[in-house]
Every structure is written in C-alpha cells, then in structure tokens.
Amino acid sequence: FYERQVAQRRSSEPDVQRSQEDRVAAELFKALNATPIRLEHLEGALQMAEMEGAPICKIGEEQEPWHLPRGLHRLAPLAAKHQRQLQKLRSRVEELLMTPTLELLDIPAEADGYEVAGSRRGFSDPSIEAARQVCERGLSVRLQDRTLYMRLGPRNDRDRDVAGHPASVLVTLRRDATLPEEQLTTDGNGCCFLPEGTEGIRVTLPNEPGLLPMNVSMCLLRRGWHREQLENDPQMLRALVLPGSGRCYLSLGGARSHFPSHGWQPAQLQLRLSSRLNVRCPYAGCTWTGHEGDLASHQLQCEEVRRIRRAVELRRNAARRDLWHLQVALSWCSEQSRSDLDMSIEHPCGKTVSYSHSQCLQCGAELDIDSTGAAGELALENITWPEAPPEGTYTVYVELFRGPKVSFHLLVQSNSGDNVRLFSHSSSFFDAGPRQVAATFQVTSSGIVFNPGACGLFRRAAYVSMLTRRLNSDVKAKASASSAKAEHWDMSTDSDGWCRIGRNQKSLRIAPPKALGFELCLPAEVLCEDLPKEVVFPQRPSGRINSRQW
C-alpha cells in the first residue's frame, strides 16, 4: 500500500517527492551510520520519516537491508527497531543508576559494542557516561617524600605518577593518642604535606556528602599507589523533585552522578522521623503495609482468604477455574451438629441467584458450588460471574436453612486481585432472623466499592461515627493555613537536597515542597527500606466529600 501510494504521489509531483524522500532517507542513513550512534539524532530522523508517511513497523526487522537500495521504506523500519533497542538500554541504565548493582559494570562495554548491520558503531548517551563514571569511581592515594597525592577516578596503570584527576579533599591526621586531630586540605594539584609522626589519615570529600569518609593506613601508602573504593553513606538522605509533577525522588547516600537528571532538581523538604517499624505482609501477592501491632490480626485474615481460595479452586471444575471476573464465596464449619447455610445475591439484572435459581441467563452469574454443611468439615457456597458483571448494587443474603447458629466468612474478590474484602460474622448474626444481609457492594467502571454501613444496625452506626470523625478532621485540616505548617517537623534538607537522618529510622513523613505544582499536595509516608524510591504526593480533596470518596 505504501509503495502504491508513493508511486501515485511521484506520478503527480515526481521531482519534488523523490527529492524529499531521498533527503529523509539520507538523514536516516546518517543517523544509523554514525559512530557512535546518538539516540536523539535517530529520533529526530524518525520524526521526519513519519511526517513523510514511512512505515514505522516490524517490516524488514528480520534482516538488515544494507544490501538493498537505501530507500525510505527500507531504512525506516530498521531505524525504528534500533530506536526501541536503544531506548530499552537507556531505561535499564537509568534504573541501575538509581540502584547500582554488579550488572552496571557491563554497561560501558555493552554500549561500546553496539552493532548495526554487522558493523560495530557504539552507543553514546548521558546515562552511559554516568554509568562509566560510576564504574570508574575511586580514590587513589600515594605518599612520596612526606607528600600526599590524591587522584579521583580510574587508575592508569601505564602512568606511574598519575591516576585519575587531582582531588580536592579534606585530610584528617591522627598522630598520637595524646594530641588532637589535625585537618589539612589538598591544593589544586591534589597534594598536601604530612607532618612527622602521622599514624593514619581519614579522607573526606567535601563536595560529596553522600559518601563515607575513608580511613587509610600509612603502611599501605608507602607501597605506592593505593586505591580505595568510595562507599555510600546510608545515613544521608537526598531529595529531588520534578517541578509541576507532584513527585519526589528520595535516596540514601550516593555520589551526585548517581541521581536522575532530565529535569529533577534538589529540593528543601521538611521531614519527620519515626523509629516505629512499618512492616509488610509476608505472603506473596498481598500488598498490605502497616505497623507491627496490626500484623498479627492481618495475617489471620490473610490466611483465611487463602484458605477459602484454595478450597474454591479445588472444588471448581478445572476447565473453568480461571474463567471468572467476580466471585463471592461463603465458608463455614459445623462443629458437632450439621448447619446448612444458603447464600443468595440480588444484582442489577433484577433477579436473585440462589439454590433455587442457580443461574442468571442475562449476565451469566452461576451458583457453581453448593454445600449442605457436613459436621466437622469446611462447607462452601460460591457464586461466579464468568464475564464482566453489570454495574450497579449487589446485596448478599445469608440464610440459616437448618441446624444451630454458626459463624461464617464471606469473601468478595475480583479476578484482577485489586478488590478483595473478607467479611467475618459470628453466630449472633442470626439473632435478628434466619435471613440477613451479610454485605453490599457496588460494581463501577473503576472497580468494586464496598458499603460497610449495610451490615446490620451496629455496623451502620459505627460507619456513621467513623465518617463523622473523618469529616471533622478534614474541616480542621482546611481551617489551618497548611497541613505542613500544622504538623511538627524534626528537620529539613538543605538547598542541595541533603539531610542526615541518623541510624535506626524506619519511616519518614515528608511535607510537599513550596513549589509550583505542589499546592494541593499532602504529606507522604515512606519506608526507609524502600529507598531509593520515587514518591507521589497524595492530592488534597477539593469540593464536597461524600461517603463513597471516603
């Protein structure tokens, strides 16, 4: 289709069209044939090709078409393929710069050996240069005739006198236990004179507050050039913000070249430290995070959810095990005598799915597990929607059909795993009657919205009390000039974004900066074990707040 379109355009304006295509093709060939390749030049040439209507797709990716005519429709798919590969490489390098690992050591060689059409071209990018600087980071020290030489950067084994470039450092001398420590500063050539009787030195880089000082013994210095690896200081916090985005980047320690560029700027943030540990749920797939005191109760609920899920998967048909969008499961266990519970759901189709009407022909809801509750065994009832459930209100009823009163659990979950809720009821649930409302929820386009106020009079009163407290707290927050001013903050970062937080800090509470784009932001909570991390500040709700938003 593209070739026919080009032929038609060339027949109408042959000279103009051919010259324009040849010019764009020449730009693509120049960007691919460059040594090293630069991604910004390649992207600019691809934008020109897209404006000309060149096919930027997977055509021609299997073979490098250098032996073919260098037409625009041949070079554009090849350039698009290398653009995607280089973008993936740059993204991987930026992630490794945020959290450096041993994989970062292979990045410079991989970038230098990048090939196009079987020939070695290489790849040049600021992120690759930052990775190369990180890999070559180190401090070389040498003592000669009581003169100390400092060089920062890679060591050059071919030159015995020079390793890296001169470093401006602060040297702390340790001469005798009875004498106080002395401090010296290296000159522009990275040299300083050591007095007699020096037993050891401590080297500090004043321009790198995120790096730990290094202790060097005098015995090592007399052997020639001694190289020390620069280590990160885990007690130094660095804060960067992206103006107008409502986001903040936090990291512990590191050199200045470690942090992301592309618009990130140092920020002055107010902090509040906490030594109380926020923990995560140890079960895989659970995203719960909270305090240590709440972990035990959450683990009980998480174990019950997993137990119900395993029982439902075992009893359902293997061919239909994963074919569901919404699932409501009822579980109970009869003790000595048999108790039979029945579950029924009223849904937006206007009908009720129960043991007497086990399937809805309109939405496909089906009661696929129906137990009568044998004594001493786990009994289950399960209603499943194999397709997307209709939007509206769902009311779940539980009826005590026969036997003594018994406690039960009700699990409501979606296939995506984002909406999971476990309702637990004791045997006193049936004191008001044999058939009661166990749960209600709404299905919307954004997910499931649970309504805890429809589960009995006591739960409704508790829900109204909770909503009143939250609305009162919101009114108090709005009455203050700013939520950050109303709170007590322990410290703040300096103009360069650095702050020493000390040891044994478990979590941080961060106030949004006073900058454009952060006016409606609220303070955010961050776990220290998650750093480095990009934090998104929550937004302050505007306008009237209803119960569904809460």
VOGU-3710 file (C-alpha; in Angstrom, 3 decimals, decimal comma):
1> fyerqvaqrr> 0,000/0,000/0,000  2,833/2,373/0,842  4,608/1,660/-2,465  1,401/2,256/-4,438  0,847/5,493/-2,546  4,405/6,637/-3,247  4,040/5,748/-6,945  0,835/7,786/-7,143  2,467/10,792/-5,477  5,527/10,528/-7,693
11> ssepdvqrsq> 3,365/10,477/-10,804  1,790/13,790/-9,771  4,927/15,540/-8,405  7,838/13,284/-9,370  10,796/15,616/-8,796  9,607/17,169/-5,522  8,547/13,842/-3,992  11,685/11,952/-4,966  13,991/14,678/-3,640  12,121/14,880/-0,305
21> edrvaaelfk> 12,232/11,104/0,206  15,901/10,956/-0,676  16,652/13,708/1,822  14,820/11,914/4,675  16,440/8,602/3,723  19,840/10,276/3,811  19,144/11,559/7,345  18,160/8,060/8,485  21,262/6,536/6,932  23,443/9,218/8,524
31> alnatpirle> 21,950/8,570/11,973  22,388/4,778/11,645  25,890/5,042/10,194  27,180/7,407/12,904  29,954/6,249/15,234  28,778/6,265/17,980  25,020/6,335/17,484  23,116/9,065/19,322  19,510/8,376/20,212  18,345/11,996/19,867
41> hlegalqmae> 19,637/12,152/16,276  17,932/8,867/15,425  14,625/10,002/16,933  14,773/13,276/15,005  15,302/11,434/11,709  12,416/9,063/12,513  10,094/12,007/13,143  10,908/13,329/9,676  10,233/9,850/8,233  6,867/9,642/9,983
51> megapickig> 5,878/13,012/8,555  6,607/11,588/5,102  4,356/8,586/5,815  7,127/5,968/6,033  6,030/2,640/7,569  7,453/2,580/11,123  6,552/-1,055/11,847  8,119/-4,521/12,028  8,574/-4,851/8,268  12,168/-5,682/7,455
61> eeqepwhlpr> 13,279/-6,271/11,041  14,364/-9,864/10,365  17,227/-8,843/8,074  19,485/-5,817/7,966  18,683/-4,388/4,481  22,019/-2,726/3,773  22,415/-4,705/0,566  19,075/-3,329/-0,664  18,516/0,153/-2,121  18,629/2,778/0,573
71> glhrlaplaa> 15,041/3,774/0,102  12,927/5,372/2,797  10,586/2,377/3,107  13,652/0,130/3,721  15,516/2,267/6,231  12,560/3,435/8,373  11,689/0,003/9,906  15,369/-0,641/10,599  15,754/2,730/12,347  12,581/2,101/14,390
81> khqrqlqklr> 13,942/-1,265/15,542  17,241/0,231/16,746  15,374/3,101/18,382  13,392/0,632/20,526  16,530/-1,313/21,445  18,450/1,817/22,447  15,508/3,144/24,461  15,377/-0,151/26,387  19,122/0,044/27,027  18,886/3,623/28,268
91> srveellmtp> 15,944/2,793/30,569  17,857/-0,160/32,022  20,916/2,034/32,645  18,818/4,686/34,417  17,295/2,031/36,691  20,747/0,661/37,510  22,000/4,157/38,310  19,200/4,539/40,868  20,031/1,179/42,491  23,610/0,267/41,421
101> tlelldipae> 24,362/-3,465/41,110  27,152/-5,548/39,589  25,271/-5,507/36,275  26,242/-1,844/35,935  29,876/-2,853/35,329  28,934/-4,462/31,985  27,044/-1,440/30,644  30,010/0,548/29,167  31,301/-2,488/27,243  27,774/-3,301/26,011
111> adgyevagsr> 27,274/0,275/24,793  30,692/0,382/23,079  29,987/-2,924/21,284  26,563/-1,979/19,892  26,274/-3,170/16,266  24,241/-2,034/13,286  24,117/-4,285/10,219  27,056/-6,327/11,486  29,392/-3,363/11,997  30,392/-2,000/15,378
121> rgfsdpsiea> 29,004/1,505/15,926  28,685/2,025/19,674  26,073/3,998/21,598  26,634/7,399/23,237  24,212/8,836/25,802  24,471/10,879/29,039  23,224/7,878/31,018  26,023/5,721/29,565  28,599/8,350/30,545  27,141/8,485/34,069
131> arqvcergls> 27,394/4,687/34,300  31,008/4,837/33,110  31,814/7,417/35,813  30,206/5,260/38,483  32,199/2,207/37,370  35,427/4,201/37,397  34,726/5,896/40,725  37,510/5,513/43,237  40,189/7,434/45,135  43,877/6,699/44,592
141> vrlqdrtlym> 46,303/7,776/47,342  50,102/7,787/47,365  52,743/9,012/49,816  56,121/10,114/48,475  58,713/12,087/50,486  56,062/13,061/53,077  53,880/14,498/50,298  50,405/13,016/49,917  48,963/12,755/46,387  45,199/12,365/45,819
151> rlgprndrdr> 43,669/11,314/42,491  39,966/10,749/41,889  38,765/8,495/39,076  40,109/5,470/37,196  43,650/4,286/37,773  46,007/4,417/34,816  48,482/1,551/35,219  50,621/2,765/32,332  51,464/6,009/34,121  53,150/5,520/37,475
161> dvaghpasvl> 52,754/9,106/38,639  49,173/9,979/37,644  45,945/8,111/38,425  42,728/9,946/37,559  42,492/13,704/38,085  43,558/15,755/41,154  41,055/15,614/44,004  40,190/18,366/46,457  39,696/16,528/49,755  39,792/17,142/53,492
171> vtlrrdatlp> 42,509/15,097/55,244  42,247/14,440/58,990  45,572/13,419/60,611  45,935/11,034/63,540  49,399/11,470/65,048  49,283/10,472/68,699  46,613/9,471/71,181  47,527/12,434/73,384  47,346/15,003/70,581  44,133/16,295/68,980
181> eeqlttdgng> 43,374/15,536/65,367  44,570/17,953/62,691  42,870/18,792/59,400  44,514/19,640/56,085  43,158/20,434/52,618  44,784/19,421/49,354  45,787/22,104/46,869  44,824/22,410/43,211  47,186/19,583/42,269  45,682/17,203/44,830
191> ccflpegteg> 48,725/17,359/47,132  49,368/18,156/50,781  52,347/17,851/53,159  52,104/15,382/56,047  53,981/16,194/59,295  56,168/13,691/61,048  54,654/11,089/63,338  51,451/10,638/61,300  49,970/7,213/62,064  46,900/7,313/59,829
201> irvtlpnepg> 44,650/9,595/57,860  40,903/9,946/57,232  39,919/11,313/53,830  36,622/13,150/53,294  35,262/14,524/50,014  33,618/17,854/50,966  31,670/18,097/47,705  30,186/14,604/48,107  28,169/14,483/51,360  26,592/11,172/50,327
211> llpmnvsmcl> 29,917/9,274/50,506  31,527/7,888/53,653  34,984/9,048/54,820  37,842/6,592/54,213  40,462/5,543/56,777  43,861/4,814/55,211  46,836/3,277/56,988  50,313/4,715/56,473  51,753/1,256/55,792  49,642/0,946/52,649
221> lrrgwhreql> 50,680/4,380/51,375  54,393/3,593/51,442  53,935/0,746/48,920  52,919/3,055/46,083  49,524/3,982/44,708  46,740/2,657/46,963  43,159/2,635/45,685  40,121/2,966/47,958  36,558/2,352/46,781  34,075/5,092/47,650
231> endpqmlral> 31,144/3,808/49,724  27,675/5,331/50,113  26,625/6,868/53,427  23,306/5,189/54,428  22,510/7,977/56,905  22,456/10,783/54,316  19,124/11,435/52,589  18,968/13,129/49,173  15,702/14,675/47,967  14,944/15,713/44,377
241> vlpgsgrcyl> 11,687/16,993/42,904  10,330/17,260/39,388  8,700/20,717/39,158  4,997/20,686/38,362  4,611/16,903/38,635  3,803/16,334/42,320  6,621/13,740/42,529  9,723/13,453/44,674  12,769/11,162/44,400  14,435/10,008/47,640
251> slggarshfp> 17,677/8,090/48,052  20,106/7,218/50,843  23,717/8,143/50,128  25,461/8,126/46,782  27,520/10,440/44,618  25,973/13,341/42,747  26,249/11,478/39,455  24,008/8,682/40,803  20,820/10,677/40,775  18,451/11,011/37,815
261> shgwqpaqlq> 18,677/14,017/35,535  16,017/15,015/32,959  14,555/17,912/34,963  14,985/16,661/38,555  16,144/19,420/40,928  17,312/19,469/44,587  14,525/20,340/47,000  14,172/21,640/50,543  11,733/19,274/52,251  10,577/19,127/55,855
271> lrlssrlnvr> 10,861/15,688/57,456  9,520/13,877/60,489  11,382/10,732/61,521  9,861/7,627/63,045  11,607/4,657/64,622  8,387/2,622/64,675  8,575/-0,087/62,082  6,096/-0,305/59,238  6,027/-3,880/58,007  4,607/-5,694/55,015
281> cpyagctwtg> 2,563/-8,829/54,808  4,936/-11,800/54,303  2,531/-13,619/51,969  3,291/-13,326/48,263  0,786/-11,252/46,316  -0,509/-9,311/49,349  0,166/-5,560/49,216  -0,800/-4,741/52,829  1,572/-2,423/54,735  1,097/-1,337/58,337
291> hegdlashql> 2,507/-1,219/61,842  3,909/-4,199/63,706  0,990/-4,327/66,132  -1,536/-4,812/63,316  0,399/-7,541/61,511  -0,911/-10,460/63,600  -4,600/-9,634/63,009  -3,977/-9,051/59,314  -2,175/-12,381/58,960  -5,233/-14,172/60,374
301> qceevrrirr> -7,442/-12,539/57,747  -4,890/-13,200/55,007  -4,670/-16,886/55,949  -8,456/-17,181/55,918  -8,617/-15,589/52,463  -6,012/-18,013/51,143  -7,791/-20,987/52,727  -11,088/-20,057/51,069  -9,371/-19,501/47,712  -7,676/-22,904/47,812
311> avelrrnaar> -10,920/-24,665/48,751  -12,847/-22,945/45,932  -10,161/-23,805/43,358  -10,170/-27,458/44,405  -13,929/-27,845/44,155  -14,494/-25,916/40,937  -14,148/-27,514/37,540  -10,525/-27,415/36,366  -11,528/-26,207/32,896  -13,385/-23,228/34,367
321> rdlwhlqval> -11,073/-22,468/37,271  -9,678/-19,226/35,862  -12,725/-18,125/33,850  -14,320/-15,610/36,194  -14,438/-11,847/36,724  -16,284/-11,597/40,057  -16,531/-14,210/42,787  -18,481/-14,305/46,074  -17,680/-17,255/48,353  -19,361/-18,281/51,638
331> swcseqsrsd> -17,490/-20,584/54,030  -18,402/-22,046/57,417  -17,553/-25,061/59,539  -20,131/-27,003/61,551  -18,847/-28,187/64,916  -20,801/-31,159/66,303  -24,156/-30,975/64,554  -24,766/-30,124/60,947  -25,517/-26,493/59,992  -26,712/-25,622/56,490
341> ldmsiehpcg> -26,298/-22,049/55,227  -27,621/-20,722/51,934  -26,292/-17,666/50,084  -28,292/-15,568/47,631  -27,341/-12,382/45,771  -29,590/-9,678/44,358  -27,822/-7,996/41,426  -28,609/-5,266/38,864  -30,316/-7,713/36,462  -33,313/-7,635/38,799
351> ktvsyshsqc> -33,090/-11,325/39,718  -31,695/-13,311/42,618  -29,099/-16,046/42,240  -29,691/-18,743/44,876  -30,004/-22,533/45,279  -33,457/-22,452/43,632  -32,324/-20,246/40,716  -28,696/-21,195/40,276  -28,033/-19,264/37,058  -28,860/-15,879/35,519
361> lqcgaeldid> -29,224/-16,036/31,744  -28,687/-12,291/31,288  -25,306/-11,774/32,985  -24,116/-15,385/33,311  -23,952/-15,463/37,137  -23,946/-19,047/38,405  -24,003/-20,878/41,730  -21,291/-23,437/40,923  -20,623/-24,745/44,479  -23,467/-25,616/46,860
371> stgaagelal> -22,687/-27,411/50,145  -25,069/-28,635/52,820  -22,531/-28,403/55,666  -21,298/-31,720/56,969  -20,260/-31,761/60,643  -16,568/-31,038/61,214  -15,828/-30,168/57,577  -15,378/-26,927/55,693  -18,538/-26,065/53,765  -18,569/-23,731/50,755
381> enitwpeapp> -21,001/-21,911/48,509  -19,693/-19,915/45,566  -21,340/-17,627/43,002  -19,278/-16,624/39,979  -19,624/-14,154/37,111  -17,664/-15,629/34,157  -17,963/-12,343/32,246  -17,793/-8,693/33,305  -20,583/-8,176/35,883  -23,142/-5,443/35,229
391> egtytvyvel> -22,657/-2,144/37,034  -24,920/-1,486/39,974  -25,641/-2,555/43,556  -25,168/-6,133/44,782  -26,781/-7,350/48,016  -25,593/-10,606/49,590  -28,004/-12,516/51,869  -27,067/-15,434/54,117  -29,842/-17,703/55,421  -29,666/-20,308/58,189
401> frgpkvsfhl> -31,588/-23,107/56,477  -31,250/-25,752/59,203  -29,155/-26,561/62,240  -27,687/-24,435/65,041  -26,254/-20,972/64,565  -22,678/-20,869/63,321  -20,103/-18,218/62,443  -19,085/-17,764/58,790  -16,840/-15,847/56,417  -17,836/-14,097/53,188
411> lvqsnsgdnv> -15,150/-13,398/50,560  -15,760/-10,940/47,701  -12,982/-10,658/45,115  -12,340/-9,661/41,515  -10,134/-11,519/39,056  -7,607/-8,665/38,920  -6,837/-9,119/42,634  -7,161/-5,384/43,392  -10,580/-5,628/45,081  -10,644/-8,231/47,857
421> rlfshsssff> -12,765/-7,977/51,008  -13,355/-10,555/53,749  -16,489/-10,194/55,866  -16,492/-12,187/59,144  -19,700/-12,725/61,138  -20,241/-14,519/64,434  -23,133/-16,808/65,316  -25,062/-13,833/66,797  -25,578/-12,638/63,219  -28,771/-14,716/63,048
431> dagprqvaat> -30,270/-13,339/66,293  -32,437/-10,886/64,307  -33,746/-13,626/61,981  -32,694/-16,600/59,854  -32,082/-14,484/56,705  -29,981/-11,331/56,968  -27,917/-9,030/54,745  -24,251/-10,043/55,073  -22,684/-7,492/52,680  -23,476/-4,967/49,979
441> fqvtssgivf> -21,189/-3,506/47,323  -21,338/-1,571/44,077  -19,658/-2,522/40,810  -18,476/0,543/38,872  -16,277/1,136/35,864  -13,305/1,739/38,193  -13,795/-1,370/40,349  -15,737/-2,572/43,380  -16,910/-0,108/46,053  -17,832/-1,727/49,373
451> npgacglfrr> -20,504/-0,303/51,662  -19,870/-1,391/55,245  -22,884/0,559/56,512  -25,375/-2,021/55,230  -24,244/-4,873/57,509  -26,566/-4,503/60,484  -27,553/-1,629/62,745  -24,408/-1,747/64,876  -22,123/-1,687/61,842  -24,138/1,158/60,329
461> aayvsmltrr> -23,767/3,219/63,499  -20,034/2,509/63,621  -19,710/3,547/59,982  -21,584/6,826/60,579  -19,395/7,557/63,631  -16,240/6,869/61,625  -17,426/9,091/58,759  -18,226/11,917/61,193  -14,760/11,777/62,720  -13,146/11,881/59,289
471> lnsdvkakas> -15,259/14,816/58,151  -14,440/16,721/61,354  -10,721/16,061/60,893  -10,970/17,300/57,289  -12,681/20,500/58,427  -9,905/21,091/60,966  -7,273/20,492/58,293  -8,914/23,009/55,964  -9,167/25,597/58,745  -5,393/25,615/59,143
481> assakaehwd> -3,316/27,538/56,638  -1,439/24,454/55,562  -1,241/20,858/56,729  2,567/21,056/56,672  2,562/24,104/58,975  0,176/22,439/61,441  2,491/19,461/61,960  5,711/19,280/63,899  8,732/18,558/61,711  12,067/17,285/63,002
491> mstdsdgwcr> 14,417/18,586/60,301  14,652/19,696/56,690  17,010/19,157/53,773  19,472/21,849/52,746  19,484/23,816/49,486  21,261/20,924/47,758  18,686/18,368/48,958  20,884/16,632/51,614  19,951/15,774/55,188  21,416/13,418/57,821
501> igrnqkslri> 18,659/11,256/59,305  20,790/9,052/61,601  20,511/5,354/62,393  17,549/3,059/63,118  14,990/5,160/61,262  12,125/3,042/59,969  9,895/5,522/58,174  9,740/9,152/57,059  6,917/11,631/56,766  7,656/14,214/54,086
511> appkalgfel> 5,979/17,560/53,573  5,472/18,716/49,974  7,854/21,478/48,844  6,761/25,055/48,403  6,955/24,996/44,622  4,701/25,234/41,603  2,592/22,124/41,140  2,635/21,093/44,843  -0,014/23,484/46,209  -2,705/20,808/46,627
521> clpaevlced> -0,354/18,041/47,819  -0,496/16,392/51,238  2,405/14,900/53,231  3,502/11,392/52,238  4,726/8,381/54,256  7,813/6,468/53,045  9,526/3,358/54,425  13,316/3,704/54,668  13,780/0,130/53,447  12,071/1,060/50,149
531> lpkevvfpqr> 14,600/3,773/49,266  15,620/4,744/46,626  12,064/5,423/45,542  10,006/7,867/43,527  7,251/9,220/45,795  3,963/10,628/44,510  2,384/13,066/46,970  -1,349/12,466/47,603  -3,680/15,216/46,491  -5,875/17,203/48,881
541> psgrinsrqw> -9,561/16,568/48,018  -11,339/19,594/46,623  -15,028/20,408/46,902  -17,626/18,436/48,833  -16,590/14,993/50,068  -19,216/12,263/50,075  -19,171/8,893/51,785  -18,136/6,973/48,643  -14,943/9,040/48,330  -14,151/8,243/51,954
//
